[in-house]
Amino acid sequence: MKMYIGGGWTAGSETREVRSPFDASVVDTVPWATPDEVEEALASSVRGSKAMAALSAYRRSAILHDAAQLLRQRSEEFALILTREMGKVIAESRAEVGRAAETLTLSGEEAKRLCGETIPLDAAPGGEGKFGFTIRIPCGVVLAITPFNFPLNLVAHKVGPAIAAGNAVILKPASDTPLSALKLTELLIEAGLPPEGIQCITGSGGSVGAQLCADGRVRKISFTGSRDVGAGITKMAGLKKITMELGSNSPLIVMPDADVARVAATTAATGYANAGQSCISTQRVLVDRRIYGDFLDAVIPIVEAISTGDPLDESVRMGPMIREAEAQRVGAWVEEAVQGGARVMTGGGERRGAIYQPTLVADVDPNLRISREEVFGPAVVVTEFNGIDEAIALANASQYGLGAGIFTENIRVAMEFVRRMESGNLMVNWAPNWRADMMPYGGLKDSGMGKEGPKYAIQEMTDMKMVVFH
């Protein structure tokens, strides 16, 4: 495939192969952008920002709605691309395509609602005879840097609001999974986006990403990825707006009054979806000691029943991780936990390339790396607690704070969790791995800053002017 720069498609001077995580076959090739091509994209985006700002809200909305409709019409094509480049099972890819279309639709609706407010200046001393109001304007050029794990919907979550707000956008997709982003760019141009309203540039994050982030023509960065890369971006960004959606090691608290069968099914569904490669994947299950054994008895057979293999096989429920090296890393963390006194209840063992079997590890010391850091793979750890105070203390004993959940029938306990839990997204009677694309989504602590969700992202992709009539 070609990348999109300066209002046209270019093959670039260098290329790289995009390989399937399942069998390492070549899916396609993409350009590997040079510094000169990055500069061309930056210059084009400045021109594009003027064209985008001139569009009416109605037109921006119509473009996004048309792109969403085109995506729905080509949903199976996009689902196949997602599975081939990323490795998630085809059912999950189809669901992601549907969500991405909905995200574009939501962004189109929000384009019509972008407005300011009147300010009662006569409430201030000396404010008599003054009339004040605010207006919101595009910030200019938005840089969207997206991850490999949801290579279509997380692109839509950045590109959709940027367009809705009247900005030009430079899209830098993950090097492992650029194909769906390039295809979405095609749809946006087909839907009527001004030719220089978007750039989709493929290449190395370390060189292309760094050059883009440091450039003063970029006025807003929206990044989803690891904590360490996010920290590096904030240092090089300079004076510009930044939204960071970073990592997590999401806890799920299970109180003694919980429905154990429901918790077990939910743990399996949310801990191993996308091979555990989700920022809010259930990673740490904290279980009251009175039902600890019952939970393990219930969850083990469900995890054992998760089939792995070719993600294009409709019967397979979990595909490979993004790279074999990542599967090796998860295996090393599990082995390290066993050496620290934990027990592998199911899974672990031999890998098949990038496929690491769904693994459940019990009796995990909270100080072990597999509990303390972000696994980002199909390994769920279980630790027991005694009382809600210890549960919340264990759940909060992390540098991360993106998602957390609790199962309880006690409203007082639920509200105690809501009040004291240091996390940006809280689920009561469900696991952390749940997100509606319309909701405000973002973390606390080292899990990032700012919010996604079209309505909330648009606020961060615009600037406010205060106007006073005397």
Number of C-alpha atoms within 10 A of each C-alpha: 15 20 24 25 25 21 17 11 14 16 15 18 10 11 16 14 15 21 21 21 27 26 14 15 13 13 14 15 16 23 20 21 20 18 12 9 18 22 16 14 23 25 15 21 31 20 16 25 24 18 18 30 20 13 17 14 20 13 18 26 25 21 25 30 23 20 27 28 18 17 23 18 11 13 19 15 15 23 24 20 21 29 23 29 26 31 33 31 29 26 17 19 28 20 13 21 27 17 20 26 25 22 29 32 24 24 31 29 21 21 28 17 12 17 12 14 11 13 15 13 16 13 9 9 7 9 13 12 9 14 15 16 15 15 15 18 19 25 23 27 29 30 29 26 23 28 20 21 25 23 25 30 25 26 25 27 26 30 30 34 32 35 32 35 34 28 33 32 32 29 24 26 28 22 19 23 27 30 29 24 28 23 19 22 22 16 21 25 17 15 18 16 24 18 20 26 29 32 29 24 29 31 24 17 16 9 13 20 20 15 16 24 24 17 15 14 17 24 22 26 26 25 23 24 20 19 19 11 14 21 14 12 19 18 10 14 21 14 12 16 19 23 22 26 27 26 28 33 29 31 31 30 31 28 27 18 13 19 15 21 14 15 23 20 15 18 26 23 20 22 32 27 23 27 29 24 21 24 25 26 33 33 35 29 26 26 27 23 17 15 17 21 12 14 21 18 15 16 21 18 14 15 23 16 11 15 14 20 18 23 25 19 13 10 14 16 23 27 29 31 28 26 19 18 12 18 23 18 13 21 22 14 17 28 17 15 24 17 10 15 12 20 18 19 19 17 19 20 12 11 15 14 17 21 26 27 29 25 24 25 23 21 18 24 18 19 14 17 16 25 25 17 17 22 28 27 28 31 29 26 28 24 22 24 20 14 14 17 14 14 24 20 14 19 26 18 15 21 15 26 29 27 32 33 28 28 24 19 15 12 10 10 16 19 12 14 23 18 9 12 19 24 23 20 24 22 19 19 20 20 29 28 25 17 14 10 19 16 14 17 21 22 24 20 16 21 25 27 17 18 22 26 22 31 22 17 24 27 20 22 29 24 15 14 12 13 13 13 8 9
